[in-house]
Amino acid sequence: CRSFRYRLNPTVRQQGALVRLLGLQCELYNAALEDRRGAWRWEHRSVSYVEQCRTLTSLRVARPEVLAGGVTVCRGTLKRLDRAFESFFRRCREGDRPGYPRFRPRSRWNSLQWEDRNGWRLDETTSRLHLVGIGAIKLRLHRPIRGTPKAITVRREGRRWWATIRCVDVPAEPLPPTGRQVGIDLGVTVLVATSDGHLLVNDRHTQRGADRLARAQRNFDTKQRGSHNRRRAGERVAAAHRAIRNRRSDALHKLSRRLVNDYDLIVHENLTIKNLVRRPKPKPDGAGGYRPNGAAAKTGLNRSIHDAGWGQFLAMITYKAASAGRAVIAVEPHNTSRTCANCGHVSAGNRRGAVFKCQACGHEAHADTNAAINILRAGRAQQQSIAA
């Protein structure tokens, strides 16, 4: 399954219709959530997605405006609530501390979902997206659709509208082999270090956009709650966050594409990012207080890890490599930064910051490059064991 994202250019009338449809679907989501909460509270009965879909027929008489955009978009809203409950119960089973699905205000409801082909149609000849109840919306079709369109999500981001079309049976685009293999080590100061010796410095997009974001947040804090000025100031804060996100995404897309184009095999560490950004546990001192646990320093490190976008980068490499016919292997990160790539000696004293100097053979290299070589070596061994 692949997704294709396009910019929409709705007219003023179409924008008003989309906004009204967003409000109605938000109301439907909250009503369905209240239905589930009430059924369990008073009857200890679970309500399924199918049961709630059956109740949509009664809305044709009671609330016909809700179904003015078609029943498919309403099913997409109910499916969204069903996925929220599935995720909640899954996290409960895994021992996490999940939050129960909450009611959503209209200001935070920004997407519409069609889970099948009913209710919408894409005309690639005229670059129009036809939506039931909305009309034909102009679409910037900057690249052709590949595969079979299956579902669509229309999202509002600030003043812009986007359509994400999910397609199945997307044909692969294999690239010619290059005969090259690489191991990559992810970091904070150096975003990606390759086994070839290339060091790609982290651009720190959050830090670059911090001034604009801080000005927007200070301006937002001076506005009266509930006023139109505060709403517009909030939009400027959201726009600053989107600018940071877009710069990060653009840089990671370009970097992942370059790696997939240049190498037949890409090996990376199997990182559990959720554990890496976990807050340190408090340390009671026995006298009613707490001892220092490095939480302040860990907060800065966690912010840098999130800003680097490791998970997003690895996901981009994975799906692009699958389409290009490249191999991607994830290896265990244990001792990859402590092992000498020359003699194999393992010691915590081998690494001092960004410098790696083996205490056994005296081999010196950049610490991230040495780790990338070990990662590539482990990936090759894992590939050979699978082949055998």
Phi, psi and chi 1 to 4 in degrees:
 res  aa     phi    psi   chi1   chi2   chi3   chi4
   1 CYS       -  131.2 -178.2      -      -      -
   2 ARG  -128.6  150.9  -72.2  -77.4  -61.2  -84.1
   3 SER  -115.1  142.3  -63.3      -      -      -
   4 PHE  -124.8  126.1  -61.8   85.7      -      -
   5 ARG  -110.5  132.2 -169.2  166.7 -176.0 -105.8
   6 TYR  -134.2  150.4  -58.8   99.1      -      -
   7 ARG   -84.7  133.4  171.4   83.0  179.3  -88.0
   8 LEU  -100.5  145.6  -64.1  175.8      -      -
   9 ASN  -124.1   73.0  -68.7  -37.6      -      -
  10 PRO   -73.9  154.2   27.4  -33.4      -      -
  11 THR   -74.8  174.4   63.2      -      -      -
  12 VAL   -61.5  -42.1  175.0      -      -      -
  13 ARG   -64.8  -41.4 -177.0 -168.3   64.8   81.0
  14 GLN   -67.8  -36.6  -69.4  170.6  -17.0      -
  15 GLN   -61.8  -43.2  -71.5 -174.1   32.1      -
  16 GLY   -61.8  -40.3      -      -      -      -
  17 ALA   -66.3  -39.0      -      -      -      -
  18 LEU   -65.6  -41.2  -73.2  170.2      -      -
  19 VAL   -64.2  -42.1  170.4      -      -      -
  20 ARG   -63.6  -39.9  -73.7 -168.2  -64.1  -87.7
  21 LEU   -65.7  -36.1 -174.1   56.2      -      -
  22 LEU   -61.3  -44.9  -77.4  173.4      -      -
  23 GLY   -63.3  -40.3      -      -      -      -
  24 LEU   -67.5  -39.0  -68.4  171.9      -      -
  25 GLN   -71.5  -33.0  -66.5  -52.6  -51.1      -
  26 CYS   -63.7  -41.3  179.0      -      -      -
  27 GLU   -63.4  -39.9 -176.4 -179.4   -8.0      -
  28 LEU   -65.2  -40.6  175.1   62.5      -      -
  29 TYR   -60.4  -46.9 -179.5   92.0      -      -
  30 ASN   -66.1  -37.5  -68.0  -26.5      -      -
  31 ALA   -66.7  -40.4      -      -      -      -
  32 ALA   -67.0  -36.4      -      -      -      -
  33 LEU   -65.5  -41.9  175.4   56.9      -      -
  34 GLU   -64.6  -34.6  177.5   59.7   28.0      -
  35 ASP   -62.4  -43.4 -179.1   36.4      -      -
  36 ARG   -68.8  -42.3  -67.9 -161.7  179.6 -152.5
  37 ARG   -63.8  -44.8  -72.1  163.5   55.9  102.5
  38 GLY   -67.1  -37.8      -      -      -      -
  39 ALA   -64.0  -38.7      -      -      -      -
  40 TRP   -77.3  -36.0 -179.6 -103.3      -      -
  41 ARG   -69.1  -42.2  179.4 -179.7  -57.8  171.2
  42 TRP   -99.4  -25.7  -55.6  110.8      -      -
  43 GLU  -121.7   -4.3  -56.6  176.5   21.8      -
  44 HIS    51.1   47.3  -71.9  -81.0      -      -
  45 ARG  -126.2  134.8  176.4  177.1   58.3   88.0
  46 SER   -88.1  140.9  -62.3      -      -      -
  47 VAL  -108.8  126.7  179.2      -      -      -
  48 SER   -92.8  169.5   66.7      -      -      -
  49 TYR   -63.7  -40.5  162.4   73.2      -      -
  50 VAL   -64.5  -40.2  176.2      -      -      -
  51 GLU   -63.5  -39.7  -69.9  176.6  -41.4      -
  52 GLN   -71.9  -31.3  -68.7 -167.7  -41.3      -
  53 CYS   -65.4  -33.3  -75.0      -      -      -
  54 ARG   -67.1  -28.1  -69.5  171.6 -177.8  163.7
  55 THR   -75.4  -10.0   61.8      -      -      -
  56 LEU   -65.2  -26.8  -68.9  176.3      -      -
  57 THR   -64.9  -30.8   56.4      -      -      -
  58 SER   -71.5  -18.3   61.4      -      -      -
  59 LEU   -75.5  -16.2  -68.0  178.3      -      -
  60 ARG   -62.1  -28.6  -64.8 -173.1 -177.4  -84.0
  61 VAL   -97.5  -43.8  177.7      -      -      -
  62 ALA   -74.8  -45.6      -      -      -      -
  63 ARG  -136.1   74.6  -64.2  -68.2  -57.0  -82.5
  64 PRO   -64.2  -24.4   23.2  -33.0      -      -
  65 GLU   -67.8  -25.0   65.3  -84.6   11.8      -
  66 VAL   -66.5  -35.9  176.7      -      -      -
  67 LEU   -94.3   11.5  -64.3  176.0      -      -
  68 ALA   -65.8  -28.9      -      -      -      -
  69 GLY   -88.9    9.2      -      -      -      -
  70 GLY    98.7  158.9      -      -      -      -
  71 VAL   -80.7  -21.0   70.6      -      -      -
  72 THR   -66.2  -41.5  -54.2      -      -      -
  73 VAL   -67.5  -31.6   65.9      -      -      -
  74 CYS   -67.7  -39.7  -62.4      -      -      -
  75 ARG   -63.7  -35.9  -69.4  172.7 -177.7  166.3
  76 GLY   -62.7  -38.2      -      -      -      -
  77 THR   -65.9  -43.4  -59.3      -      -      -
  78 LEU   -66.8  -35.0  -63.5  180.0      -      -
  79 LYS   -67.0  -34.7 -170.0   63.3  178.6  178.5
  80 ARG   -62.8  -41.6 -177.1  171.7  174.2  178.4
  81 LEU   -66.4  -39.1  175.8   63.4      -      -
  82 ASP   -63.8  -39.5 -171.9   62.1      -      -
  83 ARG   -66.2  -34.9  -68.5 -164.2 -176.6  105.0
  84 ALA   -62.7  -41.3      -      -      -      -
  85 PHE   -70.6  -37.7  -87.2   96.0      -      -
  86 GLU   -61.1  -43.4  -71.8  178.8   -4.5      -
  87 SER   -65.6  -37.9  -59.7      -      -      -
  88 PHE   -62.2  -48.4  169.2   74.8      -      -
  89 PHE   -69.6  -32.8  -68.9  121.0      -      -
  90 ARG   -64.6  -43.9  173.8 -178.9   52.7   79.6
  91 ARG   -66.9  -32.2  -69.9 -168.9  -67.2  -93.4
  92 CYS   -63.2  -43.1  -72.2      -      -      -
  93 ARG   -66.0  -30.7  -69.7 -168.7  -62.0  -92.1
  94 GLU   -82.9   -1.6  -67.2  175.2   -5.2      -
  95 GLY    86.6   11.1      -      -      -      -
  96 ASP   -79.4 -178.3  -65.0  -20.8      -      -
  97 ARG  -117.5   75.7  -61.4  178.1   60.2 -174.9
  98 PRO   -78.9  157.5   31.2  -34.4      -      -
  99 GLY   -90.8  140.0      -      -      -      -
 100 TYR   -68.6  143.0 -168.0   81.3      -      -
 101 PRO   -52.4  134.1  -27.5   34.6      -      -
 102 ARG  -113.0  162.6  -64.7  178.6  -64.5  178.3
 103 PHE   -70.1  146.3  -64.5  103.4      -      -
 104 ARG  -112.8  129.9  -55.4  -66.6  -65.2  -85.8
 105 PRO   -77.0  159.5   27.8  -34.1      -      -
 106 ARG   -63.5  -30.4  -69.1 -165.5  176.5 -167.6
 107 SER   -67.3  -17.5   59.2      -      -      -
 108 ARG  -114.7   17.7  -62.6  179.1   65.6   88.4
 109 TRP  -113.2  105.7 -172.9  -90.8      -      -
 110 ASN  -126.8   13.0  -64.7  -47.1      -      -
 111 SER  -142.3  151.7   64.0      -      -      -
 112 LEU  -125.0  140.8  -57.0  166.6      -      -
 113 GLN  -126.8  132.6  -61.6  179.0    5.5      -
 114 TRP  -113.9  113.5  -73.5  -99.7      -      -
 115 GLU   -85.9   -4.2  -65.8  -65.3  -32.2      -
 116 ASP  -144.6 -167.6   53.5   43.8      -      -
 117 ARG   -84.1   -5.3  -67.4  -62.2  -55.7  -86.7
 118 ASN   -79.7  140.1  -63.1  -37.0      -      -
 119 GLY    93.4   -6.3      -      -      -      -
 120 TRP  -152.9  156.9   67.0  -81.7      -      -
 121 ARG  -154.8  136.3  178.0  174.4   59.2   86.6
 122 LEU  -105.2  123.3  176.4   64.1      -      -
 123 ASP  -105.0  101.4 -170.2  -12.1      -      -
 124 GLU   -72.3  -23.6  -62.4 -174.2   55.5      -
 125 THR   -66.8  -45.2  -55.4      -      -      -
 126 THR  -100.9   -0.2   59.7      -      -      -
 127 SER    55.8   54.9  -62.0      -      -      -
 128 ARG  -129.2  141.0  -65.5  -68.5 -168.0  -84.5
 129 LEU  -108.8  115.5  176.4   64.0      -      -
 130 HIS   -94.3  121.0  -62.8  -96.0      -      -
 131 LEU  -119.8  136.3  -60.8  176.4      -      -
 132 VAL   -64.3  129.2  172.6      -      -      -
 133 GLY    84.9   -9.8      -      -      -      -
 134 ILE  -113.1  -47.6  -54.3  -62.5      -      -
 135 GLY   115.1 -164.8      -      -      -      -
 136 ALA   -91.9  115.6      -      -      -      -
 137 ILE  -103.1  135.1  -54.6  175.9      -      -
 138 LYS   -64.6  142.3  -69.8 -176.7  179.5  180.0
 139 LEU  -132.3  133.5 -175.0   78.1      -      -
 140 ARG   -84.4   90.8  -69.2 -171.5 -177.7 -179.5
 141 LEU   -85.3   76.6 -158.2   65.6      -      -
 142 HIS   -75.0  -14.5   61.5  -83.2      -      -
 143 ARG  -149.7  149.0   57.4  173.5  176.0  169.8
 144 PRO   -71.6  153.6   25.5  -33.5      -      -
 145 ILE   -72.3  137.1  -70.3  -72.7      -      -
 146 ARG  -120.6  138.3  -63.6  171.7   53.3 -118.0
 147 GLY    88.7 -162.7      -      -      -      -
 148 THR  -107.3  117.1  -56.0      -      -      -
 149 PRO   -61.4  132.7  -21.3   32.8      -      -
 150 LYS  -118.2  -41.4 -169.1   69.5  174.5  177.1
 151 ALA  -150.9  167.9      -      -      -      -
 152 ILE  -147.0  147.4 -173.5  173.5      -      -
 153 THR  -128.2  126.3  -61.0      -      -      -
 154 VAL  -104.6  123.9  175.0      -      -      -
 155 ARG  -127.0  142.2 -178.3  177.9  -60.7  -84.3
 156 ARG  -101.7  126.9  176.8 -177.9   58.8 -176.1
 157 GLU  -126.2   98.8  -66.2 -176.4   -0.5      -
 158 GLY    67.8 -120.0      -      -      -      -
 159 ARG   -99.1    4.4  -62.3 -178.8  179.7 -180.0
 160 ARG  -107.9  153.4  -63.3 -178.5  178.0 -178.5
 161 TRP  -122.4  139.5  -66.1   84.8      -      -
 162 TRP  -131.1  148.8  -59.6   85.3      -      -
 163 ALA  -120.4  125.5      -      -      -      -
 164 THR  -111.2  114.5  -57.3      -      -      -
 165 ILE  -103.6  121.7  -57.8  175.2      -      -
 166 ARG   -94.0  127.7  -62.3 -169.6  -65.2  -82.8
 167 CYS  -121.1  148.1  -58.9      -      -      -
 168 VAL  -115.2  166.2  -63.3      -      -      -
 169 ASP    54.9   43.5  -59.4  -30.7      -      -
 170 VAL   -78.8  122.7  179.3      -      -      -
 171 PRO   -67.4  143.6   23.8  -32.8      -      -
 172 ALA   -74.5  156.9      -      -      -      -
 173 GLU  -124.7   76.6  -64.9 -179.7  -19.6      -
 174 PRO   -65.1  140.3   22.4  -31.7      -      -
 175 LEU   -98.5  153.3  -62.9  174.8      -      -
 176 PRO   -64.9  144.1   22.1  -32.7      -      -
 177 PRO   -66.0  146.1   22.7  -32.0      -      -
 178 THR  -108.1  -16.0   62.1      -      -      -
 179 GLY    74.6   15.5      -      -      -      -
 180 ARG  -117.6  146.5  -57.6  173.3   62.9 -170.6
 181 GLN  -130.7  152.1  -60.2  177.1  -13.2      -
 182 VAL  -147.4  146.0   68.4      -      -      -
 183 GLY  -112.4  139.4      -      -      -      -
 184 ILE  -123.3  139.3   58.2  174.9      -      -
 185 ASP  -117.2  124.6  179.0   68.9      -      -
 186 LEU   -92.3  141.3  -58.1 -179.4      -      -
 187 GLY  -146.8 -171.1      -      -      -      -
 188 VAL  -102.7  -53.0  174.1      -      -      -
 189 THR   -69.9  -52.1  -56.5      -      -      -
 190 VAL  -100.1  112.4  176.4      -      -      -
 191 LEU   -63.5  -49.5  178.0   60.7      -      -
 192 VAL  -136.4  125.6  176.4      -      -      -
 193 ALA  -115.0  127.0      -      -      -      -
 194 THR  -100.6  159.5   67.5      -      -      -
 195 SER   -68.8  -12.7   54.2      -      -      -
 196 ASP   -80.0   -7.9  -62.3  -18.8      -      -
 197 GLY   100.4    5.2      -      -      -      -
 198 HIS   -84.0  135.3  -60.7  -68.1      -      -
 199 LEU  -119.5  118.2  -58.4  175.7      -      -
 200 LEU  -106.2  111.5  -55.5  175.7      -      -
 201 VAL   -72.5  142.6 -179.9      -      -      -
 202 ASN   -70.9  129.0 -174.9   10.2      -      -
 203 ASP   -75.8  -15.4  -69.2  -27.7      -      -
 204 ARG    51.5   67.3  -61.2 -175.4 -178.5  -85.8
 205 HIS   -64.6  -35.8  -57.8  -77.6      -      -
 206 THR   -64.3  -40.2  -59.3      -      -      -
 207 GLN   -67.6  -36.8 -176.1  175.1  -13.1      -
 208 ARG   -67.4  -33.8  -70.5  173.1   55.3 -170.4
 209 GLY   -97.6   12.0      -      -      -      -
 210 ALA   -67.3  -36.6      -      -      -      -
 211 ASP   -65.8  -46.8  -68.5  -19.9      -      -
 212 ARG   -63.3  -41.5  176.1 -172.3  173.5 -173.9
 213 LEU   -65.6  -40.4  179.9   59.9      -      -
 214 ALA   -65.2  -41.3      -      -      -      -
 215 ARG   -62.6  -42.4  -72.4 -165.4  -58.9  -90.8
 216 ALA   -65.6  -38.5      -      -      -      -
 217 GLN   -70.7  -38.0  -71.9  175.3  -27.3      -
 218 ARG   -65.0  -41.0  -74.7 -164.3  -61.6  -92.7
 219 ASN   -64.9  -36.4 -175.1   40.3      -      -
 220 PHE   -65.5  -38.8  175.7   76.9      -      -
 221 ASP   -69.4  -19.5  -69.5  -22.7      -      -
 222 THR   -85.5   -8.2   61.4      -      -      -
 223 LYS   -90.3  149.0  -58.7  -61.7 -176.3  -70.8
 224 GLN   -73.2  138.6 -176.6  178.8    0.1      -
 225 ARG   -62.9  136.6  -71.0 -176.7  178.7  -86.7
 226 GLY    84.3   -2.5      -      -      -      -
 227 SER   -87.4  161.5   64.3      -      -      -
 228 HIS   -68.0  -33.7  -67.4  -68.6      -      -
 229 ASN   -63.5  -38.2  -74.0  -23.8      -      -
 230 ARG   -67.9  -37.4 -175.3  178.0  177.5   87.8
 231 ARG   -63.7  -43.8  178.8 -179.8   57.5   80.8
 232 ARG   -67.2  -36.7  -73.4 -168.4  -71.2  -93.6
 233 ALA   -66.0  -36.1      -      -      -      -
 234 GLY   -63.8  -34.8      -      -      -      -
 235 GLU   -65.2  -35.7  -67.6  175.6   -4.5      -
 236 ARG   -68.7  -36.6  -72.9 -169.4  -72.3  -90.1
 237 VAL   -63.3  -44.8  173.5      -      -      -
 238 ALA   -63.5  -36.7      -      -      -      -
 239 ALA   -66.0  -36.2      -      -      -      -
 240 ALA   -65.4  -41.2      -      -      -      -
 241 HIS   -63.9  -41.0  -79.8  -69.0      -      -
 242 ARG   -64.4  -37.1  -77.8 -164.4  -59.8  -89.4
 243 ALA   -62.6  -41.8      -      -      -      -
 244 ILE   -63.9  -44.8  -64.7  172.2      -      -
 245 ARG   -62.0  -42.2 -178.1 -159.7   63.8 -171.3
 246 ASN   -67.2  -38.7  -68.3  -21.2      -      -
 247 ARG   -65.0  -41.6  -75.5 -163.3  -64.5  -93.8
 248 ARG   -63.5  -47.1 -180.0 -170.9  -58.2  113.1
 249 SER   -62.3  -40.4  178.4      -      -      -
 250 ASP   -63.6  -44.5  179.1   69.0      -      -
 251 ALA   -65.0  -41.5      -      -      -      -
 252 LEU   -69.2  -35.3  -64.9 -179.3      -      -
 253 HIS   -62.7  -45.4  -91.4  -62.1      -      -
 254 LYS   -65.9  -41.8  -67.5  176.5  179.9  177.5
 255 LEU   -67.4  -44.5  178.5   56.1      -      -
 256 SER   -65.0  -38.0   59.4      -      -      -
 257 ARG   -63.6  -39.7  172.6   50.3   60.6 -171.4
 258 ARG   -65.9  -40.3 -176.3  168.7   44.4  170.5
 259 LEU   -65.7  -43.1  -70.1  173.9      -      -
 260 VAL   -65.9  -36.7  170.7      -      -      -
 261 ASN   -70.9  -30.5  -71.2  -12.7      -      -
 262 ASP   -95.2  -18.4  -66.4  -14.9      -      -
 263 TYR  -131.2  141.9  -61.2   99.1      -      -
 264 ASP   -80.5  -32.2  -65.5  -22.9      -      -
 265 LEU  -128.0  128.4  172.6   65.3      -      -
 266 ILE  -122.2  123.0  -56.9  173.8      -      -
 267 VAL  -116.2  132.1 -173.4      -      -      -
 268 HIS  -137.8  169.2   64.0   83.9      -      -
 269 GLU   -79.0  144.8  -66.5  176.3  -49.1      -
 270 ASN   -84.9   84.0 -173.5   16.2      -      -
 271 LEU   -86.9  135.5  -61.0  174.8      -      -
 272 THR   -99.7   88.2  -52.5      -      -      -
 273 ILE   -64.6  -32.2  -58.2  176.0      -      -
 274 LYS   -60.6  -37.0 -178.5  176.2   67.5  172.7
 275 ASN   -76.2  -32.0  -65.5  -20.1      -      -
 276 LEU   -68.1  -30.0  -67.2  176.1      -      -
 277 VAL  -100.9   14.9  -62.4      -      -      -
 278 ARG   -72.6  141.5 -175.1  172.4  -65.7  171.7
 279 ARG   -71.2  144.5  -67.5 -177.5  -61.7  176.8
 280 PRO   -68.9  149.0   23.6  -32.6      -      -
 281 LYS   -73.6  144.3  -66.4 -177.5  179.2  179.9
 282 PRO   -67.9  150.5   22.5  -31.8      -      -
 283 LYS  -117.5   98.1  -62.0  179.7  179.1  179.1
 284 PRO   -64.4  142.0  -18.9   31.1      -      -
 285 ASP   -93.9    1.0   57.9    4.3      -      -
 286 GLY    84.9   -7.4      -      -      -      -
 287 ALA  -116.3   23.3      -      -      -      -
 288 GLY    91.0   -2.5      -      -      -      -
 289 GLY  -116.9 -165.3      -      -      -      -
 290 TYR  -135.1  145.0  -66.1   91.0      -      -
 291 ARG   -85.5  157.4  -66.4  177.6  -64.7  172.2
 292 PRO   -60.7  134.0  -23.2   33.1      -      -
 293 ASN  -124.2   10.9   61.6  -12.0      -      -
 294 GLY    73.8   23.4      -      -      -      -
 295 ALA   -66.5  -35.7      -      -      -      -
 296 ALA   -65.6  -45.6      -      -      -      -
 297 ALA   -65.9  -37.9      -      -      -      -
 298 LYS   -66.7  -31.8 -171.2   63.4  169.4   62.8
 299 THR   -63.3  -42.5  -60.4      -      -      -
 300 GLY   -63.6  -40.1      -      -      -      -
 301 LEU   -65.4  -42.1  176.8   61.0      -      -
 302 ASN   -61.7  -40.5  -66.4  -13.6      -      -
 303 ARG   -63.6  -38.3 -173.2 -178.6  -63.9  112.4
 304 SER   -68.7  -37.0  -61.6      -      -      -
 305 ILE   -65.7  -43.9  -68.3  175.1      -      -
 306 HIS   -63.7  -38.4  -73.9  -57.9      -      -
 307 ASP   -67.3  -34.0 -176.0   33.9      -      -
 308 ALA   -66.9  -31.6      -      -      -      -
 309 GLY    72.5   45.0      -      -      -      -
 310 TRP   -59.4  -47.7  -67.5  -10.8      -      -
 311 GLY   -62.1  -43.1      -      -      -      -
 312 GLN   -63.4  -40.2 -175.4 -179.3    7.6      -
 313 PHE   -65.0  -45.2  176.7   61.2      -      -
 314 LEU   -66.6  -36.0  -65.0  177.7      -      -
 315 ALA   -65.1  -38.9      -      -      -      -
 316 MET   -64.1  -43.4  -70.2  178.2 -179.9      -
 317 ILE   -61.1  -41.2  -70.1  178.5      -      -
 318 THR   -64.4  -49.7  -59.2      -      -      -
 319 TYR   -75.7  -30.6   82.6   78.8      -      -
 320 LYS   -71.6  -37.4  -69.8  176.8 -177.6  177.7
 321 ALA   -67.5  -37.0      -      -      -      -
 322 ALA   -63.0  -38.2      -      -      -      -
 323 SER   -73.4  -31.6  176.7      -      -      -
 324 ALA   -90.1   -3.1      -      -      -      -
 325 GLY    78.2   22.7      -      -      -      -
 326 ARG   -92.2  161.7  -53.0  -58.4 -160.1 -163.8
 327 ALA  -105.3  135.5      -      -      -      -
 328 VAL  -126.2  127.3  177.7      -      -      -
 329 ILE  -125.1  134.4  -63.1  178.1      -      -
 330 ALA  -106.5  126.8      -      -      -      -
 331 VAL  -115.9  160.9  -60.6      -      -      -
 332 GLU   -69.1  135.0  -68.5  -60.6  -37.8      -
 333 PRO   -82.5    3.4   29.4  -33.3      -      -
 334 HIS   -61.7  120.5 -175.3   62.0      -      -
 335 ASN    65.3   15.0  -78.1  -25.3      -      -
 336 THR   -68.2  -28.7   53.9      -      -      -
 337 SER   -91.5   -7.2   61.2      -      -      -
 338 ARG  -105.8   -9.7  -60.8  179.8  177.3 -176.6
 339 THR   -92.9  134.5  -56.3      -      -      -
 340 CYS   -75.2  127.6  177.0      -      -      -
 341 ALA   -73.6  -11.1      -      -      -      -
 342 ASN   -93.6  -48.2 -175.3   42.1      -      -
 343 CYS  -116.1  -12.9   67.2      -      -      -
 344 GLY    86.4    9.3      -      -      -      -
 345 HIS   -70.9  133.4  175.0   67.2      -      -
 346 VAL  -111.4  122.0 -178.8      -      -      -
 347 SER  -162.0  141.9  174.9      -      -      -
 348 ALA   -68.1  -23.5      -      -      -      -
 349 GLY   -79.3   -4.9      -      -      -      -
 350 ASN   -67.8  -28.3  -72.1  -16.5      -      -
 351 ARG  -109.8  132.2  177.6  168.1 -177.2  170.8
 352 ARG  -130.4   90.5  -71.5  -68.3 -178.3  -90.8
 353 GLY    69.2 -123.2      -      -      -      -
 354 ALA   -89.5   -0.6      -      -      -      -
 355 VAL  -106.1  133.1  179.3      -      -      -
 356 PHE  -114.6  123.3 -175.1   92.9      -      -
 357 LYS  -137.7  114.1 -176.8  174.4 -178.0 -179.9
 358 CYS   -68.2  131.1 -179.1      -      -      -
 359 GLN   -76.6  -12.6  -63.5  177.5  -20.1      -
 360 ALA   -95.7  -51.4      -      -      -      -
 361 CYS  -109.8   -8.5   67.6      -      -      -
 362 GLY    81.2   11.0      -      -      -      -
 363 HIS   -63.8  131.1  170.6   68.4      -      -
 364 GLU  -120.0  139.0  -66.7 -171.9   19.5      -
 365 ALA  -165.6  170.9      -      -      -      -
 366 HIS   -67.5  137.7 -167.6  -79.6      -      -
 367 ALA   -61.4  -39.0      -      -      -      -
 368 ASP   -72.1  -36.1  -64.7  -25.1      -      -
 369 THR   -65.9  -41.2  -58.4      -      -      -
 370 ASN   -61.4  -41.4  179.9   83.7      -      -
 371 ALA   -65.8  -38.6      -      -      -      -
 372 ALA   -63.6  -36.4      -      -      -      -
 373 ILE   -65.1  -42.8  -64.6  173.6      -      -
 374 ASN   -63.9  -37.2  -67.3  -32.9      -      -
 375 ILE   -65.0  -43.6  -67.5  170.1      -      -
 376 LEU   -63.3  -41.0  175.6   59.7      -      -
 377 ARG   -62.9  -43.0 -170.4  171.3  -62.8  163.5
 378 ALA   -65.7  -36.6      -      -      -      -
 379 GLY   -66.3  -39.3      -      -      -      -
 380 ARG   -63.9  -42.6  -73.7  171.3  174.4  170.0
 381 ALA   -63.3  -40.4      -      -      -      -
 382 GLN   -67.0  -37.2 -176.5  172.4  -31.0      -
 383 GLN   -66.0  -40.0 -171.6 -178.6   40.7      -
 384 GLN   -67.4  -37.3  -67.9  174.8   -1.3      -
 385 SER   -67.5  -35.1   62.8      -      -      -
 386 ILE   -68.1  -40.3  -65.7  174.5      -      -
 387 ALA   -67.2  -33.8      -      -      -      -
 388 ALA   -74.1      -      -      -      -      -
